[in-house]
Amino acid sequence: MTLSALDLALVEEASKKSGLIWVRGAGADRALWHAWVDGAAHVLGDGPGEQPFPGLADGSAAEVTVRSKDKGGRLVAWTAAVRELAPGTEPWEAAVAELKGKRLNAPDSEQMTSRWARECRLLRLEPVAVAERLPGGSLAAAPLPSPAITRRAIPAALPKLLLKRKKAKR
């Protein structure tokens, strides 16, 4: 099945403008940072310190949902053919050049691309069909277990401090 030019333009424009895409493979849903290069979304991960994408394998299919960057609402959902790119090939180099500029807070920005070639996978998610309807319900996934916990008990004095500020503004 081929995409119409209008469908492909919608997928490309929405994907280029969105910083994250929601991807569902054989595993759990994941929000993944990506770069749009040469007609497909490229995601890098599955290595130390990089985003995991369980259930995405070479030759499989994935469901991709793109959200609006400014409002956060769903814009388009599409089916992707997943293909893993081999390090050092021309498509791999082109995708990595785009991804390198989008990778925030990398601990090793000088050796990042060589580390990616050794330890990570680069997947090309090429659109093959646009969904007739956007998925319903929440696509939120439970966070992965991590020692980096941000939720703590609220200090006992905090509610009193907040109430004082509201009264002072009146």
N, C-alpha and C positions, 0 to 999 in steps of 0.2 A: 504494500500500500504506500503510495506516495502522498506527501503533504501538498496542499495547494500553496501557491505563493503567498496568499493572505495568511494562512495558518502559520507558515514558516516565519513570516515577518512578525507576527504577533509573538510567537515563541521566542524568537531572537531578541526582539526589542525588550520584552518583559524580563528575559533572563539576563541581558546585558545590564539593565538598570538595577536589578535586585542583587544585594550583597550575599544573600543566602537562598538556597533552593532546598525544598523538602524532598527527600528521595526515599522511596520505598522499594527495596529489593526483596530477596527471599528472607532477609532478617528484619530487624526493626526499622522504623522510620528514623531518619536522621536529617537534621538541618546541616547542610554542608556549604562551606564557602567554595567558590568556583571562579572560573574565568571562561568567558565565551570566546572561542577561537575557531575560526574556519568552519562555521556552521554547527557547532556542538558545544555543550557545556563540558568543561574538564575539571575533574576533582582529583585532589592529591591527598593521600593519607595512608592509613594502615601501617604507619611506622612510628618509632618512638617520638613522642612529643607532637605528633600530627593527628588530625581528625580520624576517628575510626569509621569505616563503612562496611559493617558486617552484612553479608548476604549479597554483595555486589561482586559478580564474577564475570570474567571474560566470556562473551557469547550469551550472557543472560539478558533479561529485560528488566527495566525498572520503571516505576511510575514517579514522575516528577511534578511537583506543584510549585508554582512560582508566586511569590507574594509581592505586593506593592511595597516599595522601599519607604514611601512617605506615610501611607495609611496602614500598612500591614495586612490588608485584605488580600484574598486570593485573586489572582488575575487570570491564570491559565494553568491547566493540567495537561501533561503530555506523556506519552509512552516513549521510552528511550531504549535504543539498542546499546548495550554496554560492550565496550572494547577496551582492553588494556593495551597501552602503548609501551613499546620497548624503549628503555633508556638509550639515548644517543641517536635515535632516529630523527629525521627532520620534523615529523609531527610532534614528537616528544619535546624537542628543543623549542619549537614555536610555542607550545602550550606552557612550558616551564618559564619561558621569558615573560609571559603574561602573568602567570601565577606568582612569580617572584615579587612583582610589584604589589600584589594584593595580600601577601603573607605578612601579617602584623606580628610584632613582638617575637621575631625569630631569634633564638639565642645565638645562632651562628650564621649571620647573614652572608659572610664571605664564603663559607663552605657549604651553604645551603643546597645548591643544586647538585653538588657531588654527593651529599648525604641523601638527598632525595633519590638519586640514581641507585645508590647502594641499598637503602633501607625501606623505601616507600613504593607504593603503586600509584600510577597515574592512569585514571580511567577517562575515556571519552564517552560521553552520554549523547548519542546522536538521536534527534527527534525522528520518530517514524509515524506517529499518529497523535492527534489532538483529541482529548476527551470531549465527549458531547456535553457532559455536565461536570461542574467542579465537585470534588469530594465533599460530602457533608460531615458535620461533626468536627470535633477538635482533632487536629493532626499533631497535637503536642505529645512528645515522648517523654517518658520519665528520664531524668538525668542519669548518666552513667555513674556508678560508684566512684568516689574520688576522696582523697584525703583533704582536698581543698573545700572546706565547708564554710559557707558564709552565714548560715542561719544560726543565731545564738539567742539565748533568752533575752528579752527586753529588760534593760536595767529598771529597777523599781522606781527610780526618780524621773524617768523619761516622761511618762504621761503628765505628771505635775508640771514639768518644765514646758511641755507643749501647750498646756492649758494657760499658763501664765503669758506665753507669747500671744495667744489669740486674744486674751483679755486686754493686753497692752496695746494691740493694734486698733481696738475699738475706740 
